[in-house]
Amino acid sequence: MERNREIYKVTIIGGAVNMLLLLFKFVAGIVGHSAAMLADAIHSLSDFVTDFIVLLFVRISGKPQDKSHDYGHAKYETLAMTLIGVALLLVAIGIIYHGVVAIAFWAKGGQLAAPGMLALWAAMLSIILKEGVYRYSMMKARQLNSQAVEANAWHHRSDALSSIGTAVGIGGAIFFGQRWAVLDPLASIIVGLFIVKVAVFLLWDSIGDLMERSLPDEVEDEILRLAASVSGVVEPHELRTRRIGNHYAIELHVMMNGDMSLREAHDRASEVEDLLRERYGEETHVAVHVEPK
């Protein structure tokens, strides 16, 4: 429960910043006639929506195992990360589309409205606040070992970096004059492409976990070394691993002397399980199958 409270705290802080920026960016985008700032505002809106998703799904993932969920509910946190990735991808597609339409209009001789200074100030404020929230969220994600908080941290970072592109585009359109107003929608497209990259990164990780992707090779090699380090245990094999939310699931076979008593074999297997839980966390699911050698 303490972990969930910390996740709620981090998410609420990020949500408050998102709400502040969301309102300021929309006003600045409309008053300042900036397509790039409106794109950034939509990005902040997606941040606010994903904060809500994290709060909802982390609450569900914290529930203990029950009759219908023998392995608990931790996968809901991975599902939250997947939804965040999908939301980011949809936002990016919309931003790119509107940027391309504006540039096509300009290319045909249309005149784009030059953005105002309010839009530039909004972009600068966004860079400062979102980078700060990113650093805070990522620190907490590592402390709490939370996929959802890490995904949300990257969402904050994507907003900060996209605001840099927004600031460059708006600044160029302001300081170089009316004929460079096209830099504003061009900046919005660059923002959209960056968001696509972040979305694909999140979806690759989350969908892999939902599809029961194995743990990285270096982790599996370490598991085999730890199991083999227990006295009387030889040739650990048939290792199967996966992630369940924020913890690991490990299943493996080990060989022991066939003349060993059942109690002793059980104690050695339990020692392997305890060693792996000590290394990867108490919530690690470990199943050890003993074979005679």
Secondary structure, DSSP 4 states (H G I P E B T S, - for coil): -HHHHHHHHHHHHHHHHHHHHHHHHHHHHHHTT-HHHHHHHHHHHHHHHHHHHHHHHHHHHTSPPBTTBTT-STHHHHHHHHHHHHHHHHHHHHHHHHHHHHHHHHHTT--PPPPPHHHHHHHHHHHHHHHHHHHHHHHHHHHHT-HHHHHHHHHHHHHHHHHHHHHHHHHHHHHS-GGGTTHHHHHHHHHHHHHHHHHHHHHHHHHHHHTTPPPPHHHHHHHHHHHHTSTT-EEEEEEEEEEETTEEEEEEEEEE-TTS-HHHHHHHHHHHHHHHHHHH-TT-EEEEEEEE-
